[in-house]
């Protein structure tokens, strides 16, 4: 064993970080599964074993929208937070020309006012950060990094909007301190230990914002926000467990679920996995994002196959296919309802 006399400050620091991460992970699990949201401003602190008060106004969920489609997606995320009873603030960063006045009748302006008035969203006009020559949706993904500049909050949880929020995640705000916390991109090679920027818990600060913007200014055409986050925080970010906080829709079409499950012993149970998941990200190539109509040919070629039913020995067990198709149908039904209601309400 190491003695007090021979243990270096670096070892002590490493031990402290490891213990903090362990305590934080245990706290996270207790908060996630044993302490559902209620109407109070207190929570159970797994470290002290006591109920403690929380000033939820110090925390916020952040979204960014660069066009009408993604603005509608953000509205859906905020609707889910409202419906699920999340206590943290809600902030939307949007192009400054989307809402020039209260009398602006453009669809973007109407959606923004609906978010503000119905879901208590705080609107933050910004200038889009666009990669040079980029025309794809992710070419403006640097914009999400403006979350580092929301210094009126102690912590912000930035979520990509091409997703479905299944459960509130307020407990993440209560993790141990750290500049950034992110899940691993479990679908990539685990040996690379890559983080995904689809979900980022950030402690905004001028110092960190300047660091991030400096990397943005130096980035080449093949470097996106995810690469920047891994370059700056790959060795220091607190790890948010991807299960249940980040699940790809493509997982339901995969033949191997070891990476998501995290072991080789557990059997894949699609219904249970979906029930436990909190944040479902649409990533299903070659199937497009759900607000873009997929051809029948693409659906037929990519949808999960029906499985052999042990009771009949026939390939008629289509539950997995129904779950996968149901995810897309549910998204589109809610999109039509929420965004359609916003536009109709504002125009009446």
C-alpha positions in Angstrom: 0.0 0.0 0.0 1.0 3.6 -0.5 2.0 5.4 2.7 1.0 9.0 3.4 4.7 9.9 3.2 5.3 8.4 -0.2 2.0 9.2 -1.9 2.5 12.1 -4.4 0.0 15.0 -4.8 -0.8 13.7 -8.2 -1.9 10.3 -6.8 -4.0 12.0 -4.2 -5.6 14.1 -6.9 -6.3 11.1 -9.1 -7.8 9.2 -6.1 -10.0 12.2 -5.3 -11.3 12.5 -8.9 -12.0 8.8 -9.0 -13.9 8.8 -5.7 -15.9 11.9 -6.8 -16.8 10.2 -10.1 -17.9 7.1 -8.2 -20.0 9.1 -5.7 -21.5 11.1 -8.6 -22.4 8.0 -10.5 -24.1 6.4 -7.5 -26.0 9.6 -6.8 -27.0 9.8 -10.5 -28.4 6.3 -10.4 -30.4 7.0 -7.2 -31.8 10.2 -8.6 -32.6 8.6 -11.9 -34.4 5.5 -10.7 -35.5 6.1 -7.1 -36.4 9.8 -6.9 -39.0 10.8 -9.5 -39.7 14.5 -10.1 -42.3 16.1 -7.8 -43.7 19.5 -7.2 -41.1 20.5 -4.5 -37.8 22.2 -4.9 -35.9 19.6 -2.9 -34.1 16.4 -3.9 -32.5 13.5 -2.1 -28.7 13.9 -1.9 -27.1 10.5 -2.2 -23.9 11.8 -0.7 -25.3 13.3 2.5 -28.4 11.1 2.8 -30.6 14.1 3.3 -33.2 16.1 1.5 -31.7 19.4 0.3 -33.2 22.4 -1.4 -32.3 23.2 -5.0 -32.5 26.5 -6.7 -33.7 25.2 -10.1 -33.5 28.7 -11.6 -29.7 28.2 -11.7 -30.1 25.5 -14.3 -31.5 25.4 -17.8 -32.1 23.1 -20.8 -30.8 24.7 -23.9 -31.7 24.3 -27.5 -30.6 26.0 -30.7 -32.5 26.3 -34.0 -31.2 27.4 -37.3 -34.2 26.8 -39.6 -38.0 26.2 -39.3 -37.7 22.4 -39.2 -35.3 22.4 -36.3 -37.3 25.2 -34.6 -40.3 22.9 -34.6 -38.1 20.1 -33.2 -37.0 22.3 -30.4 -40.6 23.2 -29.6 -41.3 19.5 -29.3 -38.5 19.1 -26.8 -39.8 22.0 -24.7 -43.3 20.6 -24.8 -42.0 17.3 -23.5 -40.1 19.1 -20.7 -43.3 21.0 -19.8 -45.4 17.9 -19.9 -42.9 15.9 -17.8 -42.7 18.5 -15.1 -39.1 19.5 -15.5 -38.1 22.2 -13.0 -35.1 23.8 -14.8 -35.4 26.8 -17.0 -35.7 26.4 -20.8 -33.6 28.5 -23.2 -33.8 28.7 -27.0 -31.0 30.2 -29.1 -32.5 31.3 -32.4 -31.4 33.4 -35.4 -32.0 37.1 -34.6 -34.1 37.6 -37.8 -36.7 35.0 -36.8 -38.5 37.4 -34.5 -38.1 41.0 -35.4 -41.2 42.3 -33.6 -44.2 41.1 -31.7 -46.3 41.7 -34.8 -44.1 39.5 -37.0 -46.4 37.0 -38.7 -43.7 34.7 -40.2 -44.1 31.0 -39.1 -40.8 31.2 -37.3 -41.9 34.1 -35.2 -45.2 32.4 -34.3 -43.4 29.3 -33.2 -41.1 31.3 -31.0 -43.9 33.2 -29.3 -45.7 30.0 -28.7 -42.6 28.4 -27.1 -42.3 31.5 -24.9 -45.9 31.9 -23.9 -46.9 28.2 -23.5 -43.8 26.5 -22.3 -42.0 29.4 -20.5 -39.1 29.3 -22.9 -36.5 32.1 -22.6 -35.7 33.4 -26.1 -32.0 34.3 -26.9 -31.4 35.8 -30.4 -28.0 34.8 -31.8 -26.0 34.8 -35.0 -25.7 31.3 -36.6 -22.2 29.9 -36.6 -21.8 28.3 -40.0 -19.0 26.2 -41.3 -17.5 27.5 -44.5 -19.0 25.9 -47.5 -21.3 23.7 -45.4 -24.9 23.2 -46.6 -25.9 20.1 -44.5 -27.8 20.5 -41.2 -24.6 19.8 -39.2 -22.8 22.6 -40.9 -24.4 25.0 -38.4 -23.8 22.7 -35.4 -21.1 25.0 -34.0 -24.0 27.1 -32.9 -24.8 24.7 -30.0 -21.4 25.7 -28.5 -22.9 29.1 -27.6 -24.3 27.2 -24.7 -20.9 27.8 -23.0 -21.7 31.5 -23.0 -25.0 31.2 -21.0 -23.2 32.4 -17.9 -26.3 33.5 -16.1 -26.7 29.8 -15.3 -24.5 27.5 -13.2 -25.2 24.6 -15.5 -27.0 24.1 -18.8 -28.0 20.8 -20.4 -27.8 21.1 -24.2 -29.8 18.5 -26.2 -29.8 18.0 -29.9 -33.3 18.5 -31.2 -33.4 15.7 -33.8 -34.5 13.5 -31.0 -37.4 12.5 -28.7 -37.3 13.3 -25.0 -38.9 10.4 -23.2 -38.2 11.4 -19.6 -37.0 14.6 -17.9 -33.4 14.5 -16.9 -33.2 17.2 -14.1 -31.1 14.9 -12.0 -28.1 15.5 -14.4 -27.8 19.1 -13.1 -26.9 17.7 -9.7 -23.8 15.8 -10.8 -20.4 16.6 -9.3 -18.8 19.8 -10.6 -17.0 19.8 -13.9 -16.7 21.9 -17.0 -18.5 19.3 -19.2 -20.3 16.0 -18.8 -21.2 13.9 -21.8 -22.1 10.3 -22.7 -19.8 8.1 -24.7 -20.7 7.5 -28.4 -21.3 3.9 -27.6 -21.9 3.0 -31.3 -18.3 3.9 -32.2 -15.2 1.8 -31.3 -15.2 1.6 -27.5 -11.4 1.6 -27.6 -11.4 5.2 -29.0 -13.5 6.4 -25.9 -15.2 9.1 -28.0 -17.8 11.4 -26.4 -21.0 12.4 -28.2 -22.0 16.1 -28.2 -25.6 15.2 -28.7 -26.1 15.7 -25.0 -23.8 18.0 -23.1 -24.0 19.2 -19.5 -22.0 22.4 -19.4 -20.8 24.8 -16.7 -20.9 28.1 -18.7 -17.9 30.3 -18.1 -16.1 33.1 -20.0 -12.9 31.1 -19.9 -14.3 27.9 -21.3 -16.3 29.8 -23.9 -13.1 31.6 -25.1 -11.3 28.2 -25.3 -14.1 26.7 -27.4 -14.4 29.7 -29.7 -10.6 29.6 -30.2 -10.9 26.0 -31.4 -13.8 26.9 -33.7 -11.7 29.7 -35.3 -8.9 27.2 -36.0 -11.1 24.3 -37.2 -10.6 22.9 -40.7 -13.5 21.9 -42.9 -13.6 18.4 -41.6 -13.8 19.3 -37.9 -17.2 19.6 -36.3 -18.5 20.4 -32.8 -18.1 16.7 -31.7 -14.4 16.8 -32.6 -13.9 20.0 -30.8 -15.5 18.7 -27.6 -13.4 15.6 -27.7 -10.2 17.5 -28.3 -10.8 19.9 -25.4 -12.6 17.6 -22.9 -11.8 14.1 -24.0 -9.5 13.5 -21.0 -11.5 15.5 -18.4 -15.2 15.3 -19.1 -17.4 13.6 -16.6 -19.0 10.5 -18.2 -22.8 10.4 -18.3 -23.9 6.8 -18.7 -25.3 6.4 -22.2 -27.8 4.0 -20.8 -30.4 5.4 -20.3 -29.4 8.9 -21.4 -28.6 8.4 -25.1 -30.2 5.7 -27.3 -30.0 5.7 -31.2 -33.1 4.7 -33.2 -30.7 2.7 -35.3 -30.1 0.4 -32.3 -33.5 -1.2 -33.0 -32.3 -2.3 -36.4 -28.9 -3.6 -35.2 -28.1 -7.3 -34.9 -25.6 -6.8 -32.1 -26.5 -4.8 -28.9 -23.5 -5.6 -26.8 -22.2 -2.0 -27.0 -25.4 -0.5 -25.8 -26.1 -3.1 -23.2 -22.5 -2.9 -21.9 -22.2 -6.7 -21.4 -22.5 -10.0 -23.3 -24.9 -11.7 -20.8 -28.0 -9.5 -21.0 -30.7 -10.4 -23.5 -32.0 -7.6 -25.7 -35.5 -6.6 -24.8 -36.6 -3.8 -27.1 -39.7 -2.9 -25.1 -37.8 -2.6 -21.8 -35.0 -0.7 -23.4 -37.4 1.9 -24.9 -39.3 2.1 -21.6 -36.1 2.8 -19.6 -34.6 5.2 -22.2 -34.7 9.0 -21.5 -33.4 10.5 -24.7 -33.9 8.8 -28.1 -31.8 10.2 -30.9 -32.9 9.8 -34.6 -29.8 8.3 -36.3 -30.9 5.6 -38.7 -29.1 5.9 -42.0 -30.2 5.4 -44.8 -33.6 6.3 -43.2 -33.8 10.1 -43.2 -34.8 12.2 -40.2 -38.5 11.6 -39.3 -39.7 15.0 -40.6 -38.3 14.1 -44.0 -40.5 11.6 -45.8 -38.8 8.3 -46.5 -39.7 6.4 -49.6 -41.6 3.1 -49.2 -38.7 1.3 -50.8 -36.3 2.6 -48.1 -38.7 1.6 -45.3 -39.2 -1.8 -46.7 -35.5 -2.4 -47.1 -34.4 -1.1 -43.7 -37.2 -1.9 -41.2 -36.5 -4.7 -38.7 -37.6 -8.1 -40.0 -40.3 -10.1 -38.3 -38.9 -12.8 -36.1 -39.8 -16.5 -35.7 -42.6 -16.9 -33.2 -41.9 -20.0 -31.0 -45.6 -20.6 -30.6 -46.3 -20.9 -34.3 -42.8 -21.5 -35.8 -43.7 -18.8 -38.3 -42.0 -15.5 -39.0 -44.9 -13.6 -37.6 -43.5 -11.9 -34.5 -43.3 -8.3 -35.7 -43.1 -6.6 -32.3 -39.7 -5.1 -33.0 -40.8 -3.8 -36.3 -43.9 -2.3 -34.8 -41.8 -0.6 -32.0 -39.4 0.9 -34.6 -42.2 2.1 -36.9 -44.1 3.3 -33.9 -41.2 5.6 -32.9 -41.4 7.4 -36.2 -45.2 7.5 -36.3 -45.3 9.0 -32.8 -42.8 11.7 -33.6 -44.7 12.8 -36.7 -48.1 12.7 -34.9 -46.7 14.9 -32.1 -45.0 17.2 -34.6 -48.2 17.8 -36.5 -50.1 18.4 -33.2 -47.6 20.6 -31.4 -46.3 22.7 -34.2 -49.6 22.7 -36.0 -51.3 24.0 -32.9 -48.7 26.7 -32.4 -49.2 28.0 -35.9 -53.0 27.8 -35.7 -53.2 29.5 -32.3 -50.9 32.3 -33.4 -52.9 32.9 -36.7 -56.3 32.9 -35.1 
